[in-house]
Amino acid sequence: MGIKCNALMMGGMETNIVDAFRTGMHVQGMEKMQTILEAIQAPHVDVNEVAGFCVNMTYGRGASQINGATIAVDNGWTSVVG
């Protein structure tokens, strides 16, 4: 089996990452990101569905056929904002 190198471009998710990095985050950048996400009304990605997708991409039928892919996992909002 060869080396798999795929990338997932994640959309917004309900996690505690903001709390974990709040003291070290660039506050103006975070506020700008929140403004953009609110303006385009981007729905959050379900963490459990992403986890299931990752397992399928790793071990699911046909997973060995995918290599070098960049996959947007963001409820389709990158197709809206380009």
C-alpha positions, -999 to 999 in steps of 0.1 A, spaced: 0 0 0 14 34 -9 15 65 11 -18 84 13 -17 121 12 -52 137 12 -62 170 27 -95 181 42 -105 218 41 -127 221 71 -156 245 75 -167 259 108 -174 234 136 -188 236 171 -157 228 191 -138 243 220 -108 254 198 -117 291 203 -116 287 240 -84 268 239 -66 294 219 -84 326 229 -55 341 247 -31 336 218 -54 344 189 -54 374 168 -86 389 180 -92 412 150 -87 383 126 -111 361 146 -137 389 145 -133 394 108 -137 356 102 -169 356 124 -183 385 104 -177 368 71 -192 335 83 -222 353 96 -226 373 64 -227 342 42 -247 322 68 -223 293 66 -238 263 84 -215 245 108 -201 211 99 -212 183 122 -181 170 140 -194 134 142 -201 134 104 -166 146 97 -152 119 120 -172 92 101 -160 106 68 -124 105 79 -128 68 90 -143 60 56 -115 78 37 -90 58 57 -106 24 59 -137 24 37 -143 6 4 -123 24 -23 -103 45 2 -70 31 -13 -80 46 -47 -80 82 -34 -45 98 -31 -35 135 -34 -70 149 -31 -81 181 -14 -117 178 -2 -138 206 11 -159 194 41 -178 226 47 -215 221 38 -208 235 4 -201 271 14 -167 273 -5 -187 267 -37 -207 298 -28 -179 322 -18 -154 307 -42 
